[in-house]
Amino acid sequence: MSFKSVLSEVGHDIKKVFDFILPFAASTGSVAVGIFAPQLGPLYNATVQAVITAEAKWAAIGKSQGTGQQKLADVVQSIGPLISQALKDAGKDNSDAAVQTYVSAVVTILNTAPALPTQQ
């Protein structure tokens, strides 16, 4: 049995993924965000949605593997200015590198989520 993260399953059924991952992301990720940077909670949730949207886009065109930098670029393009401003408002570094690091941290959290249960 191989481990697959929920992000590797995004292209299969996006509605099922949203129904499954958003409660996980909202609970696990929000707890961490709530402890370390509570003012970033809404930003975290928006970033989760942007990451899942990017994953779904690449899966839909059949190129979900090996496109990490392209997916990151998609997320940064769509929500990067919002992340930058939120980081600045929170008194954090808001450089392009910091925005990318923030998105990558959210992806790391999402990658810890188990894949959707398979139906037999």
Residue frames relative to the residue before (quaternion, step in Angstrom):
aa qw qx qy qz dx dy dz
M 1.0000 0.0000 0.0000 0.0000 0.00 0.00 0.00
S 0.1878 -0.7927 0.5707 0.1034 3.56 -0.69 1.03
F 0.4565 -0.6667 0.5147 0.2870 3.54 -1.16 0.63
K 0.0142 -0.7607 0.6489 0.0038 3.50 -0.97 0.92
S 0.3665 -0.7170 0.5438 0.2363 3.53 -0.88 0.88
V 0.6579 -0.5052 0.3764 0.4126 3.51 -1.26 0.32
L 0.6279 0.5441 -0.3590 0.4251 3.60 1.01 -0.63
S 0.6390 0.5187 -0.3411 0.4542 3.59 1.10 -0.55
E 0.6904 0.4602 -0.2639 0.4919 3.56 1.28 -0.29
V 0.3843 0.7785 -0.4495 0.2100 3.58 1.26 -0.14
G 0.7014 0.4990 -0.2888 0.4192 3.57 0.80 -0.90
H 0.5514 0.6480 -0.3904 0.3516 3.57 1.17 -0.45
D 0.7704 -0.1786 0.1634 0.5899 3.58 0.75 -1.00
I 0.2804 -0.8295 0.4573 0.1556 3.54 0.11 1.34
K 0.6387 0.5192 -0.3507 0.4467 3.62 0.95 -0.71
K 0.6499 0.5014 -0.3224 0.4716 3.59 0.93 -0.82
V 0.6329 0.5329 -0.3303 0.4542 3.56 1.02 -0.79
F 0.6579 0.4984 -0.3193 0.4656 3.60 0.87 -0.90
D 0.6635 0.5045 -0.3100 0.4573 3.59 0.91 -0.89
F 0.7071 0.4626 -0.2565 0.4694 3.59 1.06 -0.74
I 0.7696 0.4162 -0.2146 0.4340 3.59 0.73 -1.07
L 0.6267 0.5760 -0.3710 0.3713 3.59 0.90 -0.75
P 0.6425 0.4823 -0.3621 0.4727 3.65 0.90 -0.62
F 0.6269 0.5251 -0.3345 0.4685 3.62 1.03 -0.76
A 0.6893 0.4824 -0.2800 0.4624 3.55 0.81 -1.06
A 0.6631 0.5060 -0.3063 0.4587 3.55 0.99 -0.82
S 0.7117 0.4362 -0.2781 0.4753 3.59 0.97 -0.73
T 0.7480 0.4111 -0.2329 0.4662 3.58 0.50 -1.17
G 0.7202 0.4377 -0.2536 0.4748 3.56 0.73 -1.03
S 0.6684 0.5102 -0.3104 0.4433 3.55 0.92 -0.85
V 0.5891 0.5523 -0.3740 0.4561 3.57 1.10 -0.60
A 0.6736 0.4864 -0.2968 0.4707 3.57 0.87 -0.95
V 0.6595 0.4921 -0.3084 0.4773 3.57 0.91 -0.91
G 0.6468 0.5403 -0.3172 0.4348 3.59 0.95 -0.86
I 0.6691 0.4891 -0.2954 0.4752 3.56 1.08 -0.70
F 0.8062 0.3461 -0.1507 0.4555 3.56 0.72 -1.09
A 0.8041 -0.0309 0.0430 0.5921 3.60 1.08 -0.61
P 0.1308 -0.8583 0.4891 0.0840 3.59 0.50 1.14
Q 0.6208 0.5599 -0.3488 0.4236 3.58 1.06 -0.61
L 0.6665 0.5132 -0.3006 0.4495 3.61 1.22 -0.31
G 0.3376 0.7884 -0.4660 0.2174 3.62 1.26 0.06
P 0.6991 0.4409 -0.2944 0.4799 3.65 0.71 -0.93
L 0.6227 0.5372 -0.3370 0.4582 3.57 1.06 -0.71
Y 0.6126 0.5441 -0.3395 0.4620 3.58 1.02 -0.82
N 0.6868 0.4859 -0.2936 0.4538 3.59 0.80 -0.97
A 0.6454 0.5036 -0.3185 0.4779 3.60 1.01 -0.77
T 0.6432 0.5158 -0.3221 0.4653 3.59 1.04 -0.74
V 0.5989 0.5462 -0.3560 0.4650 3.59 1.02 -0.75
Q 0.6798 0.4846 -0.2971 0.4634 3.58 0.84 -0.92
A 0.6505 0.5106 -0.3198 0.4624 3.61 0.98 -0.78
V 0.6398 0.5167 -0.3224 0.4687 3.60 1.01 -0.80
I 0.6748 0.4845 -0.3009 0.4684 3.58 0.85 -0.91
T 0.6252 0.5288 -0.3346 0.4664 3.60 1.03 -0.73
A 0.6526 0.4995 -0.3144 0.4752 3.60 0.96 -0.84
E 0.6336 0.5239 -0.3290 0.4645 3.59 0.96 -0.84
A 0.6710 0.5024 -0.2975 0.4570 3.57 0.90 -0.94
K 0.6204 0.5504 -0.3384 0.4446 3.59 1.01 -0.81
W 0.7119 0.4509 -0.2651 0.4685 3.57 0.80 -1.02
A 0.6247 0.5207 -0.3412 0.4713 3.59 1.06 -0.65
A 0.6468 0.5401 -0.3174 0.4350 3.58 0.99 -0.83
I 0.7283 0.3776 -0.2511 0.5139 3.59 1.06 -0.59
G 0.5611 -0.6648 0.3543 0.3430 3.55 1.30 0.30
K 0.6477 0.5024 -0.3219 0.4737 3.58 1.15 0.43
S 0.1992 0.8293 -0.5043 0.1351 3.57 0.86 0.89
Q 0.6821 0.4622 -0.2902 0.4867 3.61 1.17 -0.36
G 0.8467 0.2219 -0.1508 0.4594 3.56 -1.12 0.71
T 0.6199 0.5503 -0.3452 0.4402 3.57 1.17 0.41
G 0.1684 0.8400 -0.5027 0.1159 3.59 1.13 0.56
Q 0.6863 0.4690 -0.2936 0.4720 3.59 0.86 -0.89
Q 0.6487 0.5099 -0.3215 0.4646 3.58 1.03 -0.73
K 0.6369 0.5098 -0.3229 0.4798 3.57 1.03 -0.79
L 0.6319 0.5234 -0.3260 0.4695 3.57 0.97 -0.85
A 0.6505 0.5139 -0.3140 0.4628 3.58 0.94 -0.88
D 0.6289 0.5327 -0.3328 0.4582 3.61 1.01 -0.76
V 0.6740 0.4856 -0.2966 0.4711 3.56 0.89 -0.94
V 0.6619 0.5020 -0.3104 0.4620 3.59 0.89 -0.91
Q 0.6463 0.5140 -0.3266 0.4597 3.58 0.97 -0.78
S 0.7326 0.4489 -0.2575 0.4421 3.59 0.87 -0.89
I 0.8319 0.1598 -0.0443 0.5296 3.59 0.95 -0.82
G 0.3713 0.7777 -0.4458 0.2418 3.58 1.30 -0.02
P 0.6743 0.4861 -0.3252 0.4508 3.64 0.80 -0.84
L 0.6350 0.5201 -0.3257 0.4692 3.58 1.05 -0.72
I 0.6404 0.5115 -0.3158 0.4781 3.58 0.99 -0.86
S 0.6490 0.5309 -0.3144 0.4452 3.57 0.89 -0.95
Q 0.6851 0.4785 -0.2874 0.4680 3.57 0.87 -0.94
A 0.6537 0.5103 -0.3172 0.4600 3.60 0.96 -0.82
L 0.6391 0.5093 -0.3279 0.4740 3.58 0.98 -0.76
K 0.6393 0.5189 -0.3188 0.4696 3.57 0.99 -0.85
D 0.6644 0.5104 -0.2987 0.4570 3.58 0.91 -0.95
A 0.6902 0.4596 -0.2680 0.4905 3.58 1.15 -0.65
G 0.5319 -0.6509 0.3980 0.3674 3.57 1.28 0.07
K 0.5166 0.6315 -0.4091 0.4087 3.58 1.23 0.47
D 0.6375 -0.4742 0.4311 0.4277 3.53 -1.35 0.21
N 0.0851 -0.8224 0.5616 0.0301 3.60 -0.79 0.96
S 0.2685 0.7733 -0.5233 0.2368 3.57 1.14 0.63
D 0.6855 -0.4533 0.3580 0.4432 3.57 -1.29 0.19
A 0.6422 0.5229 -0.3223 0.4585 3.57 0.99 -0.81
A 0.6528 0.5083 -0.3160 0.4645 3.60 0.99 -0.80
V 0.6229 0.5257 -0.3361 0.4719 3.59 1.04 -0.75
Q 0.6664 0.4911 -0.3018 0.4729 3.59 0.91 -0.87
T 0.6353 0.5205 -0.3262 0.4681 3.57 1.01 -0.76
Y 0.6338 0.5284 -0.3244 0.4624 3.58 0.99 -0.81
V 0.6621 0.4889 -0.3063 0.4783 3.60 0.87 -0.95
S 0.6539 0.5145 -0.3142 0.4572 3.59 0.91 -0.86
A 0.6310 0.5247 -0.3342 0.4635 3.60 1.04 -0.70
V 0.6360 0.5059 -0.3260 0.4830 3.58 1.00 -0.77
V 0.6348 0.5210 -0.3260 0.4683 3.60 0.98 -0.80
T 0.6232 0.5350 -0.3379 0.4596 3.59 1.00 -0.78
I 0.6405 0.5061 -0.3235 0.4785 3.58 0.95 -0.82
L 0.6791 0.4933 -0.2970 0.4553 3.59 0.86 -0.93
N 0.6510 0.5289 -0.3183 0.4417 3.58 1.04 -0.71
T 0.6075 0.5386 -0.3681 0.4531 3.59 1.20 -0.21
A 0.5366 0.6153 -0.4093 0.4072 3.58 1.24 -0.25
P 0.4542 -0.6703 0.4997 0.3076 3.59 -0.93 0.74
A 0.5770 -0.5703 0.4500 0.3733 3.54 -1.22 0.46
L 0.6556 -0.4870 0.3992 0.4167 3.51 -1.29 0.32
P 0.5134 -0.6195 0.4730 0.3589 3.60 -0.99 0.67
T 0.3852 -0.7157 0.5318 0.2379 3.55 -0.97 0.85
Q 0.3342 -0.7283 0.5632 0.2017 3.52 -1.08 0.77
Q 0.2253 -0.8032 0.5423 0.1004 3.53 -0.89 0.94
